[in-house]
Amino acid sequence: MNKGFLSFILHAHLPYVRHPEHDSFFEEIWLFEAMTESYIPLINMLDHLAEDKAPFHLTLSLSPTLISMLTDDLLQSRYQQHLIKQIKLAEKEINRTRLQPEVQKLSRLYRRFFIRTQDTYKKYQNNLILAFKKHHQLGHLELITTAATHGFLPLLNINQSSIKNQIEIGLNVFESNFGFTPLGFWLPECGYYPNLESSLADAGIKYFFTDTHGITDASSAVSNSVYAPINCGNGVMAFARDPETSQQVWSADSGYPGNPTYREYYSDIGFELNQEYLAPYLVDGNIRMNTGIKYHRITGKVAEKAFYNPKKAQLAVELDAQDFISKCQKHIDQLSLTMEIPPIIIAPYDAELFGHWWFEGPSWLESVFRLASKENNNFKMVSCSDYLKLEINHQVATPAASTWGHDGDSSYWINDENDWIYPFIHGAADEMEQLAIDFEKVTVSSLQKRALNQAARSLLLAQASDWPFIMKSGTTTEYAKKSITDHLARFNYLHESIRKNKIDEHYLLALETMDNIFPDIDYRCYTRKRAPLISYPK
């Protein structure tokens, strides 16, 4: 008997990294790794389940920056070349390890993996959006999106037009690629502040997600904890992350990814073999990087790692999937004893956890979905929009200000390492709004329109949550600082050029070429009234 529900939500996001001014660029590898190790394995999993007619439901949030990169001709071409290099490196490894049969077997596995990845990419015409669209149309994949450049909304709230446009431009990108407006919205970093639901309602959003304490610390005590959504008072529903399922999957120490049978992420030949040997497969031939070829398993906290055994790892996948389902069943049984409505377990994760950080993650997901579809389960997998169709009269309350960052607050996005950026970002937002107001009622030339639209793009790119996060985490901090200062410098240049009516068309074209995101943007969206998002001829 069905006593409750389980909803899996994967959030796929990467910052906008695209550098046509260089023949190759190290940080573009972030996209290529995620495509090879997470997004394409996820698509292969969806294809398998669909072919077997397995009943399952998954929600996938695709960020506008990721959508834009996945559909970009330059990055598509560079990814194809990246895959060719990976296949050649795997073939070189097969030859190098010919006297190490245990390792060579893994080299052959990687060659098959990369060729299969290449086949899937070609199958979907080098555009992964087509794959996600197909599975949405089949009815088992709910697609939602997030803010335009994943701006951290609680810290952009000083300027309301920033909030409005992060939300509405993000929805515009999604709709232009998928042909419909999503019902759900992923708040970047699950960052919520009271009354944000008003902006979501204005944009037509029906539900969003918070971290656990967003609901447990809501404005009034909630009777069903995180196992039912709350109505924010305007019909927008807030779902919260279940802490138990989160810990089982997220934690590298106590969760499934830490199983010593699984592949070790931090053991990669890109850092272990001779650099001269690797040079043809590295960016510029001299920057060491992950190649995706990893020969060891986690083993435990020992210096000498044992070799990876795919068959044993697959057995562990099946056991861990069974354990997850068993725990969900017990949890649903317990909840159903005390709740008057069917409970729903919300299980949200970064999509890149599955495959990139946890190599076996996509196989584990597939096993979970297959087990969850069995008739003897006491729960059913659904999307949140499906759950809301039950038309339950949910409790009204305002979620607490919250994030899913460290300590559940905004401290990871504003601290001693990155707080200097916010006066500049807020100042640029105010200047963008004033530009839009000043030029709303005057005749604007085609060149001015282009410059105004490009200024809006530079502002949005500067507002990305990724850059302050990286500054705090200490990884590629120089690139993060350069990214934000470059976008702000471009905005300031455009702002001054527009005000003085001295726009250098050649330089403007260079900026449009480098930052070609949001082709349909209209600077008038920064006026206090919403203007339609339309494109102008260049």
C-alpha positions in Angstrom: 0.0 0.0 0.0 1.3 3.4 -0.9 1.8 5.4 2.3 4.0 8.2 1.0 6.3 9.6 -1.6 9.9 10.1 -2.5 11.2 13.0 -4.7 14.7 13.1 -6.2 15.9 16.5 -7.3 19.2 17.0 -9.1 20.6 20.5 -9.5 22.9 20.9 -12.5 24.9 24.1 -12.6 28.2 25.5 -13.6 29.4 29.1 -13.9 29.5 30.7 -17.3 33.1 30.0 -18.5 33.7 30.6 -22.2 36.8 32.1 -23.7 36.8 32.4 -27.5 39.8 34.8 -27.2 42.0 31.8 -26.3 42.6 28.6 -28.3 42.0 26.6 -25.2 41.3 27.6 -21.6 41.8 25.6 -18.4 38.5 26.4 -16.6 36.5 25.3 -19.6 37.5 21.8 -18.5 35.0 22.2 -15.7 32.2 21.9 -18.2 33.8 19.0 -20.2 34.4 17.0 -17.0 30.8 17.4 -15.9 29.5 16.5 -19.3 31.6 13.3 -19.5 31.3 12.2 -15.9 27.9 13.4 -14.8 25.5 14.7 -17.5 26.0 12.1 -20.2 26.0 9.2 -17.7 22.8 10.6 -16.4 21.3 10.7 -19.9 22.5 7.1 -20.5 20.7 6.1 -17.2 17.5 7.8 -18.4 17.8 6.1 -21.7 18.2 2.7 -20.0 15.2 3.2 -17.8 13.0 4.5 -20.6 14.0 1.5 -22.8 13.0 -0.9 -20.1 9.8 1.1 -19.5 10.7 1.4 -15.8 8.2 3.7 -14.0 10.3 6.4 -12.3 10.2 10.2 -11.7 13.2 12.6 -11.4 13.3 16.3 -11.2 16.3 18.0 -12.9 17.2 21.7 -12.4 19.3 23.1 -15.3 20.8 26.5 -14.7 20.6 29.1 -17.4 24.4 29.4 -17.6 24.7 25.6 -18.1 21.9 25.6 -20.7 23.8 28.4 -22.5 27.1 26.5 -22.5 25.6 23.2 -23.6 24.0 24.9 -26.6 27.1 27.0 -27.6 28.7 26.1 -30.9 32.2 26.9 -29.7 32.0 24.9 -26.6 30.3 22.0 -28.4 33.2 21.9 -30.9 35.8 22.1 -28.1 34.1 19.3 -26.2 34.3 17.0 -29.3 38.0 17.7 -29.4 38.3 17.0 -25.7 36.7 13.6 -26.1 39.0 12.7 -29.0 42.0 13.5 -26.7 40.5 11.4 -23.9 40.1 8.4 -26.2 43.6 8.7 -27.5 45.0 9.0 -24.0 43.1 5.8 -23.0 44.6 4.0 -26.0 48.0 5.2 -25.0 47.4 3.9 -21.5 46.4 0.5 -22.9 49.8 0.3 -24.5 51.7 1.6 -21.5 50.1 -0.9 -19.1 50.5 -4.0 -21.3 52.6 -5.6 -18.6 50.1 -4.7 -15.9 47.0 -6.7 -16.8 45.0 -5.5 -13.7 45.6 -1.9 -14.7 45.3 -2.5 -18.4 41.8 -3.9 -17.9 40.9 -0.5 -16.4 42.5 1.3 -19.3 40.3 -0.6 -21.6 37.3 0.2 -19.4 38.0 3.9 -19.8 38.4 3.7 -23.5 35.0 2.0 -23.7 33.6 4.7 -21.4 34.9 7.6 -23.5 33.8 6.0 -26.8 30.3 5.4 -25.4 30.3 9.0 -24.1 31.2 10.2 -27.6 28.4 8.0 -29.1 25.8 9.4 -26.8 26.9 13.0 -27.6 26.6 12.3 -31.4 23.2 10.6 -30.8 21.9 13.8 -29.4 23.5 15.9 -32.2 26.1 17.4 -29.8 23.3 19.1 -27.8 22.4 17.5 -24.5 19.4 19.8 -24.1 17.7 17.5 -26.8 18.2 14.5 -24.5 16.6 16.2 -21.5 13.8 17.6 -23.6 13.1 14.0 -24.9 12.8 12.6 -21.4 10.7 15.4 -20.2 8.3 14.7 -23.1 8.3 11.0 -22.1 6.8 12.1 -18.8 9.3 10.8 -16.3 11.6 13.9 -16.1 10.4 17.2 -14.6 12.6 20.1 -15.7 13.0 23.2 -13.6 15.6 26.0 -13.5 17.3 28.6 -11.3 18.4 32.2 -11.4 20.0 33.7 -14.5 23.6 33.4 -13.4 23.0 31.6 -10.1 23.1 34.9 -8.2 23.0 34.4 -4.4 19.6 36.2 -3.9 19.8 36.9 -0.2 22.8 39.2 -0.8 21.5 40.8 -4.0 18.2 41.8 -2.3 19.4 45.4 -1.8 18.3 46.1 -5.4 14.9 44.6 -6.2 15.5 44.8 -10.0 18.5 42.4 -9.5 16.2 39.8 -7.8 13.5 40.3 -10.5 15.9 39.9 -13.4 17.9 37.0 -11.9 14.6 35.1 -11.7 12.8 36.3 -14.9 15.8 36.2 -17.2 16.6 32.7 -15.9 13.1 31.6 -16.8 13.3 33.3 -20.2 16.5 31.2 -21.0 14.7 28.1 -19.9 11.5 28.8 -21.9 13.4 29.7 -25.1 15.2 26.3 -25.0 12.4 24.1 -23.8 9.2 25.8 -24.9 7.5 26.1 -21.6 7.8 27.8 -18.2 8.8 25.5 -15.3 6.6 25.2 -12.3 9.5 24.8 -9.9 12.5 27.0 -9.1 15.8 26.1 -7.5 17.0 28.9 -5.3 20.8 29.3 -5.8 22.5 27.6 -2.9 19.0 27.2 -1.5 19.3 30.8 -0.4 16.0 32.0 0.9 14.9 35.2 2.7 11.4 36.1 3.8 9.2 37.6 1.1 11.3 36.1 -1.8 8.2 34.1 -2.5 6.5 37.3 -3.8 9.1 37.6 -6.6 8.7 33.9 -7.4 4.9 34.3 -7.5 5.2 37.3 -9.8 7.2 35.1 -12.2 4.6 32.3 -12.1 6.6 29.9 -9.9 4.6 27.4 -7.9 7.2 25.8 -5.6 10.9 26.0 -4.5 13.3 24.3 -2.1 14.9 25.3 1.1 17.4 23.5 3.4 15.9 21.6 6.4 15.9 24.5 8.8 14.1 26.7 6.3 10.9 24.9 7.4 11.8 23.6 10.9 12.5 27.2 11.9 9.6 28.7 10.0 7.5 31.6 11.3 5.2 29.2 13.1 5.7 25.7 14.3 5.0 23.2 11.4 3.1 20.1 12.3 4.7 17.8 9.6 8.4 18.9 9.9 10.1 18.7 6.4 7.8 15.9 5.2 5.2 18.2 3.7 5.5 21.6 2.0 4.3 24.8 3.6 2.3 27.4 1.8 4.2 30.7 2.0 0.8 32.5 2.2 0.6 33.4 -1.5 0.2 29.9 -2.9 3.9 29.4 -3.5 5.0 26.2 -1.8 8.3 25.5 0.0 9.7 22.0 0.2 12.6 21.3 2.5 15.5 18.8 2.3 15.2 15.6 4.4 18.3 15.5 6.6 18.5 11.7 6.7 18.6 10.9 3.0 20.9 13.9 2.6 23.5 12.5 5.0 23.3 9.0 3.4 24.2 10.3 0.0 26.2 13.5 0.6 28.6 12.5 3.4 32.0 11.2 2.2 32.6 9.8 5.7 29.4 8.1 6.7 27.5 8.1 3.4 27.6 5.8 0.4 30.3 7.6 -1.6 32.8 6.8 1.1 32.5 3.1 0.5 36.2 1.8 0.2 35.2 -0.3 -2.8 34.3 2.8 -4.8 36.7 4.6 -7.1 39.0 7.2 -5.6 38.4 10.6 -7.1 41.8 12.0 -6.0 43.9 9.4 -7.7 44.3 10.5 -11.4 47.1 9.9 -13.8 47.0 13.6 -14.7 48.9 14.1 -11.4 50.7 10.8 -11.2 52.5 10.2 -14.6 55.3 11.9 -16.3 54.3 15.3 -17.5 56.1 14.9 -20.9 54.1 11.8 -21.5 50.8 13.6 -20.6 51.6 16.9 -22.4 49.5 16.3 -25.6 46.4 15.8 -23.4 46.9 18.7 -21.1 45.7 22.3 -21.6 48.7 24.1 -23.2 50.7 21.0 -22.6 51.9 22.1 -19.2 49.0 22.5 -16.7 48.4 19.3 -14.8 44.7 18.4 -14.6 42.3 15.5 -14.0 42.1 13.3 -17.1 39.3 11.1 -15.7 41.5 8.0 -15.8 41.8 6.8 -12.2 43.1 3.4 -11.3 42.5 3.1 -7.5 39.7 2.6 -5.2 39.1 4.6 -2.0 40.5 1.7 0.1 40.4 3.6 3.4 42.6 6.1 5.1 45.9 4.6 3.9 48.6 6.1 1.7 48.8 3.1 -0.6 45.6 2.7 -2.5 44.4 -0.7 -3.9 43.4 -1.0 -7.5 39.8 -0.4 -8.5 37.6 -3.4 -9.2 34.5 -2.4 -11.2 32.6 -5.7 -10.5 33.0 -5.4 -6.7 32.0 -1.7 -7.0 28.8 -2.7 -8.8 28.0 -5.2 -6.1 28.4 -2.4 -3.6 26.1 -0.2 -5.7 23.3 -2.7 -5.5 23.7 -3.2 -1.8 23.8 0.5 -1.1 20.7 1.1 -3.3 18.9 -1.6 -1.4 19.9 0.0 1.9 18.6 3.3 0.7 15.3 1.9 -0.3 14.9 -0.1 2.9 15.6 3.1 5.0 13.1 5.0 2.9 10.4 2.3 3.5 11.0 2.4 7.3 11.0 6.1 7.3 7.7 6.3 5.4 6.2 3.7 7.8 7.1 5.8 10.8 5.9 9.1 9.3 2.6 7.6 8.2 1.8 6.7 11.8 1.8 10.4 12.9 0.9 12.4 9.8 -2.6 12.9 8.6 -1.5 13.5 5.0 0.9 11.4 2.9 4.5 12.3 3.7 7.0 13.2 1.0 10.7 12.7 1.4 12.7 15.4 -0.5 16.1 14.3 -1.7 17.9 17.2 -3.4 21.6 16.9 -4.6 24.0 18.6 -6.9 23.9 16.6 -10.1 27.7 16.7 -10.3 27.9 14.5 -7.2 26.7 11.6 -9.4 29.6 10.5 -11.7 32.1 13.3 -11.2 32.7 13.1 -7.5 31.1 9.7 -7.0 31.9 7.6 -10.1 29.3 5.0 -9.3 26.6 7.6 -8.5 24.7 7.2 -11.8 24.6 3.4 -11.4 23.4 3.8 -7.8 20.7 6.2 -9.0 19.5 3.7 -11.6 19.4 0.9 -9.1 17.5 3.1 -6.7 14.9 4.0 -9.4 14.5 0.4 -10.4 14.0 -0.7 -6.8 11.6 2.2 -6.1 9.4 1.1 -9.0 8.7 -2.3 -7.4 5.1 -2.9 -6.5 5.9 -4.1 -2.9 7.2 -0.6 -1.9 5.2 1.5 0.6 6.0 4.7 -1.3 5.9 6.1 -4.8 8.5 8.3 -6.6 6.9 11.6 -7.7 7.9 15.1 -8.7 6.9 18.0 -6.4 4.4 19.2 -9.0 2.7 15.8 -9.0 2.5 15.8 -5.2 0.9 19.2 -5.3 -1.8 17.8 -7.5 -3.1 16.0 -4.4 -4.6 19.4 -3.5 -3.9 19.1 0.2 -4.6 22.2 2.2 -1.0 22.7 3.5 0.0 24.7 6.5 0.6 28.4 6.0 3.9 29.8 7.3 6.9 31.8 6.2 10.2 29.8 5.9 13.2 31.0 7.9 16.1 32.8 6.2 18.4 29.9 5.2 20.9 28.3 2.8 22.3 24.9 2.4 25.8 26.3 2.9 28.0 25.8 6.0 26.1 26.7 9.2 23.0 27.1 7.1 23.5 30.9 6.6 25.1 33.3 4.1 28.6 33.2 5.6 30.1 31.2 2.8 29.1 33.9 0.3 30.1 36.9 2.4 33.2 36.8 4.6 36.6 38.3 4.9 37.7 36.7 1.6 35.0 38.1 -0.6 33.0 40.9 1.1 34.8 43.5 -0.9 32.8 42.6 -4.0 29.4 43.6 -2.8 29.6 47.4 -2.8 30.7 47.2 -6.4 28.0 44.7 -7.4 25.2 46.7 -5.6 26.6 50.0 -7.1 26.5 48.5 -10.6 23.0 47.2 -10.1 21.8 50.7 -9.1 23.6 52.2 -12.1 22.0 49.7 -14.5 18.6 50.4 -13.2 19.1 54.2 -13.6 20.4 53.6 -17.1 17.3 51.7 -18.0 15.0 54.3 -16.6 16.9 57.2 -18.2 16.9 55.6 -21.7 13.3 54.2 -21.5 11.6 57.3 -22.8 14.1 58.6 -25.3 15.0 57.5 -28.8 17.8 55.0 -28.6 20.1 54.1 -31.5 20.8 50.4 -32.4 24.4 50.9 -31.1 23.1 52.3 -27.8 20.7 49.4 -27.5 23.5 46.9 -28.0 25.7 48.6 -25.4 22.8 48.8 -22.8 22.0 45.1 -23.3 25.7 44.2 -23.0 25.9 46.2 -19.8 23.0 44.1 -18.4 24.9 40.9 -19.4 28.1 42.1 -17.6 26.1 42.9 -14.5 24.4 39.5 -14.4 27.7 37.7 -14.9 29.3 39.6 -12.1 26.5 38.6 -9.8 27.1 34.8 -10.0 27.3 33.1 -6.7 30.2 30.9 -7.9 32.9 33.6 -7.6 32.5 34.4 -3.9 32.1 30.7 -3.2 35.4 29.9 -4.9 37.1 32.8 -3.1 36.0 31.3 0.3 36.8 27.7 -0.7 40.3 28.6 -1.8 40.2 26.8 -5.2 41.1 28.7 -8.4 40.7 31.9 -6.4 42.7 34.1 -8.9 40.3 33.1 -11.7 37.3 33.8 -9.5 38.7 37.3 -8.7 39.6 38.0 -12.3 36.1 36.9 -13.5 34.3 39.2 -11.2 36.6 42.2 -11.7 36.5 41.7 -15.5 32.7 41.7 -15.6 32.5 44.7 -13.4 35.2 46.5 -15.5 33.2 45.8 -18.6 30.1 47.1 -17.0 31.8 50.3 -15.9 33.3 50.8 -19.3 29.9 50.4 -21.0 28.2 52.6 -18.4 30.6 55.4 -19.0 30.5 55.0 -22.8 26.7 55.1 -22.8 26.6 58.1 -20.6 29.1 60.0 -22.7 27.6 58.6 -26.0 31.0 57.5 -27.0 30.6 53.8 -27.8 33.5 52.0 -29.5 31.6 49.6 -31.7 34.7 47.4 -32.3 35.2 47.0 -28.6 31.5 46.5 -28.0 31.6 43.7 -30.6 34.5 42.1 -28.8 32.5 42.1 -25.5 29.4 40.7 -27.3 31.6 37.9 -28.7 33.2 37.0 -25.4 30.0 37.3 -23.3 27.3 36.2 -25.7 24.9 34.8 -23.1 21.3 35.9 -22.9 20.8 36.8 -26.6 17.2 37.9 -26.0 18.0 40.3 -23.2 16.4 43.7 -23.2 17.9 46.4 -20.9 14.4 47.7 -20.3 13.8 44.8 -17.9 15.8 46.9 -15.4 13.1 49.5 -15.2 10.7 49.2 -12.4 8.1 47.9 -14.8 8.7 44.6 -16.6 9.3 45.0 -20.3 9.1 42.1 -22.7 12.3 40.2 -23.4 13.1 40.7 -27.0 16.2 40.7 -29.1 17.6 43.5 -31.3 19.5 43.0 -34.6 23.2 43.6 -34.3 
